[in-house]
């Protein structure tokens, strides 16, 4: 096995060439996979031999086998699951990070990885308009961000009530009230289970027409109860793109419980409205919350897996996660691993640093604004053709109905099979919709027009 010198250089070039070939062709590929999971399992399955094989031969075979099951999520006409496509500089930095193989837990393990995270975290706070002194943790995605944010919230509100949850656990602890909107993302419930609260502890606040919470119902639910309080608000409803009225909600919560409350904002993709002067009003009051979670691999077009958690109370963030062992070398300062769940952590900050350098503030704004404009174009064209748009298009999400639930599901399947574009389905307010998410920096008006044509042809194909 030649793992030094010319052998490694040629192998890495070989892999990079394959990756570049894929990226160059992604706009012309099927949007969905050409083969099913069952077919791909057959392709991958073979006896595990006793002897090893040349690395270059394995790379070529992997590319050949994998091709049929690749989904063009990095392409310009993939509109499912709020998926972006990683920018070139971020992908190149990810390749370097894999080659360097740095552990980003501490500045002792990798000064480079720690410095990149700290600087990129500061830039992200500037872009979003968050407090400069907020902590920044680089996590795997919104699930981890919500879990860490609410772990910090649990520490904070129980400490204010005189209870040390890190030492004493939840058995016998004061009751914590947890509120979230009916339209919250399911990761909120999962985080509550992981943190020992249980999903049954969640009290649901009614939501208005486009999915944002009803402030009157929030006031009613808060009235008269002074238990420690965590409220999870949302920036970017997963179906409609709507954001809860953050300023009003935060002010209501603070008046009710100025000391023993915590507001967490689940902003998986909607938080990035803050980078656009024309959209920032949708997240007005964002800075009044206590913690904010969001994804990087969605609208930011960063490689998987990339997410962020910010808290206005770094001491609570640290108390919830920090640990030590005699063999773990740390500097005297706070370390990147103190703000995330994992100890063995790849250097995610390198791709974020490169992404921000490639786009800059203006480029980030342009990506967000353009995706929203293209979502409106989608909605306008489909509505003009007689399709029903189920939401007010406020960001990059569009819900489309083609009549009955059965017919909507049929059209979705036809579109996916056609391969020009890919979008999934959802159930919202008891009705089935095609769910379109415009999140890719490569998507153009031409891509929207091609996708619209494919949708309309699928609608009339029966």
Buried (B, 14 or more C-beta within 10 A) or exposed (E): EEEEEEBEEEBBEBBEEBBEEBBEEBBEBBBBBBBEEEEBEEBEEEEEEEEEEEBBEEBBEEBEEBBBBBBBBBBBBBBBBBBBBBBBBBBBBBBBBBEEEBBBBBBEBBEBBBBBBBBBBEBBBEBBEBEEEBBBBBBBBBBBBBBBBBBBBBBBBBBBBEBEBBEEEBEEBBEBBBBBBEBBBEBBBBBBEBBBBEEEBBEBBBBBEBBBBBBEBBBEBBEEEEBBBBBBBBBBBBBBBBBBBBBBBBBBBEEBBEEBBBBBBBBBBBBBBBBBEEBBEBBBBBBBBBBBBBBBBBBBBBBBBBBBBBBBBBEBBBBBBBEEEEEBEBEEEBBBBBBBBBBEBBBBBBBBBBBBBBBEEEBBBBBBBBBBBBBBBBBBBBBEEEBBBBBBBBBBBBBBBBEEBEBBBBBBEBBBEBBBBBBBBBEBBEBBBBBBBBBBBBBBEEBBEBBBBBBBBBBEEE
